[in-house]
Amino acid sequence: MSAVSRANWQIHFCVILWGFTAILGKLISLDTLSLVWWRLVLVAGALALVPRFWRGLSALPPRLIAIYAGIGMVVALHWLAFYGSIRLANASVAATCLALSPVFLAFIEPFLVGRRFDMRELLFGLAAIPGVALVVGGTPTTMRLGVAVGVLGALLVSIFASLNKRYIGNSDALAVTGLEIGAGLLLITVISAVTAPDTVFVLPTVRDATLLTVLAMGCTLLPFAVSLAALRHVSAFSATIALNMEPVYAIVMAIVLLGEQRELSPSFYLGVAIVLAAVFLHPWLVRHPVSAAATADRPDPGKSGSA
């Protein structure tokens, strides 16, 4: 199996794990700020016990440490927006909004990564919009704020995915993960200390602690590190368009695991079909007709961190 094929499989494996985050976010009874803070605490604590993290961290130059720390803060803000969207709307809406990430990436990645703008990527990103609209269609007025916050979360995804693509280079994925998580934890700790110290820094119940552990280890640490390694071989756009599968996984999981009653109308299935078409047709159609000049414009993943 080629490195690119393996990376694509790794990205889809990560998407499946991330599909559970919306479900766990709904099951955990903590408020948004507490949930994100405890998630970061558990992941940062686990990484602090791994010698490889410290070895990788010691090998990073100060400039990259600062860059990864900044990216980590964007990641933390994305989690706040994502879980805020779940609280303001529901798990399916929050996950579905992430499918808008390719639309933002089509504009943002060329600017941040330093490659030529590709109209095909924009078109495939835009192709996902009708699917998202159909899946989310019929959202009550009381959930509209949740949709807006979810869209903000999608924008933040496109920013940190592009930045990780540009700067991951040959840095150890575990060290980068730990550094970004640690910086995010620092930011959320400051925000919590200022806005809600009496509610955030409180031990969760046994049930919430168990769910938080699953969320932190299985749906955060593992896919975060794997996705960073995979980004060396795929573009941030190709990786993020796969996130269009996340709402599908999340909705199916919500029905199966939570017993949620949803009216799956023809428009729902049409929306899913559009999203799936964008996910599976994009890599095939973009890969074959790429010209030599366009290929040359793409940065070497192994050198992207040296810019």
CORSULBEL-V425631 format. One record per residue. N is the residue number from 1. RES is the residue in one letter. PHI is phi as a letter, one per 40 degrees, with the letter a starting at -180 (NA if undefined). Layout:
{{N RES PHI} {N RES PHI}}
This chain:
{{1 M NA} {2 S c} {3 A c} {4 V c} {5 S c} {6 R c} {7 A c} {8 N c} {9 W c} {10 Q c} {11 I c} {12 H c} {13 F c} {14 C c} {15 V c} {16 I c} {17 L c} {18 W c} {19 G c} {20 F c} {21 T c} {22 A c} {23 I c} {24 L c} {25 G c} {26 K c} {27 L c} {28 I c} {29 S c} {30 L c} {31 D c} {32 T d} {33 L c} {34 S c} {35 L c} {36 V c} {37 W c} {38 W c} {39 R d} {40 L c} {41 V d} {42 L c} {43 V c} {44 A c} {45 G c} {46 A c} {47 L c} {48 A c} {49 L c} {50 V c} {51 P d} {52 R c} {53 F c} {54 W c} {55 R c} {56 G c} {57 L c} {58 S c} {59 A c} {60 L c} {61 P c} {62 P d} {63 R c} {64 L c} {65 I d} {66 A c} {67 I c} {68 Y c} {69 A c} {70 G c} {71 I c} {72 G d} {73 M c} {74 V c} {75 V d} {76 A c} {77 L c} {78 H c} {79 W c} {80 L c} {81 A c} {82 F c} {83 Y c} {84 G c} {85 S c} {86 I c} {87 R c} {88 L c} {89 A b} {90 N a} {91 A c} {92 S c} {93 V c} {94 A c} {95 A c} {96 T c} {97 C d} {98 L c} {99 A c} {100 L c} {101 S d} {102 P c} {103 V c} {104 F c} {105 L c} {106 A d} {107 F c} {108 I c} {109 E c} {110 P d} {111 F c} {112 L c} {113 V c} {114 G g} {115 R b} {116 R c} {117 F c} {118 D b} {119 M c} {120 R c} {121 E c} {122 L c} {123 L c} {124 F c} {125 G c} {126 L c} {127 A c} {128 A c} {129 I c} {130 P d} {131 G c} {132 V c} {133 A c} {134 L c} {135 V c} {136 V c} {137 G d} {138 G g} {139 T c} {140 P c} {141 T d} {142 T c} {143 M b} {144 R c} {145 L c} {146 G c} {147 V c} {148 A c} {149 V c} {150 G c} {151 V c} {152 L c} {153 G c} {154 A c} {155 L c} {156 L c} {157 V d} {158 S c} {159 I c} {160 F c} {161 A c} {162 S c} {163 L c} {164 N c} {165 K c} {166 R c} {167 Y b} {168 I c} {169 G f} {170 N b} {171 S c} {172 D c} {173 A c} {174 L c} {175 A c} {176 V c} {177 T d} {178 G c} {179 L c} {180 E c} {181 I c} {182 G c} {183 A c} {184 G c} {185 L c} {186 L c} {187 L c} {188 I c} {189 T c} {190 V c} {191 I c} {192 S c} {193 A c} {194 V c} {195 T b} {196 A a} {197 P c} {198 D c} {199 T b} {200 V c} {201 F c} {202 V b} {203 L c} {204 P c} {205 T c} {206 V d} {207 R c} {208 D c} {209 A c} {210 T c} {211 L c} {212 L c} {213 T c} {214 V c} {215 L c} {216 A c} {217 M c} {218 G c} {219 C b} {220 T b} {221 L c} {222 L c} {223 P c} {224 F c} {225 A c} {226 V c} {227 S c} {228 L c} {229 A c} {230 A c} {231 L c} {232 R c} {233 H b} {234 V b} {235 S c} {236 A c} {237 F c} {238 S c} {239 A c} {240 T c} {241 I c} {242 A c} {243 L c} {244 N c} {245 M c} {246 E d} {247 P c} {248 V c} {249 Y c} {250 A c} {251 I c} {252 V c} {253 M c} {254 A c} {255 I c} {256 V c} {257 L c} {258 L b} {259 G g} {260 E c} {261 Q c} {262 R b} {263 E c} {264 L c} {265 S c} {266 P d} {267 S c} {268 F c} {269 Y c} {270 L c} {271 G c} {272 V c} {273 A c} {274 I c} {275 V c} {276 L c} {277 A c} {278 A c} {279 V c} {280 F c} {281 L c} {282 H d} {283 P d} {284 W c} {285 L c} {286 V c} {287 R c} {288 H c} {289 P c} {290 V c} {291 S c} {292 A c} {293 A c} {294 A c} {295 T c} {296 A c} {297 D c} {298 R c} {299 P c} {300 D c} {301 P d} {302 G c} {303 K b} {304 S c} {305 G c} {306 S c} {307 A c}}
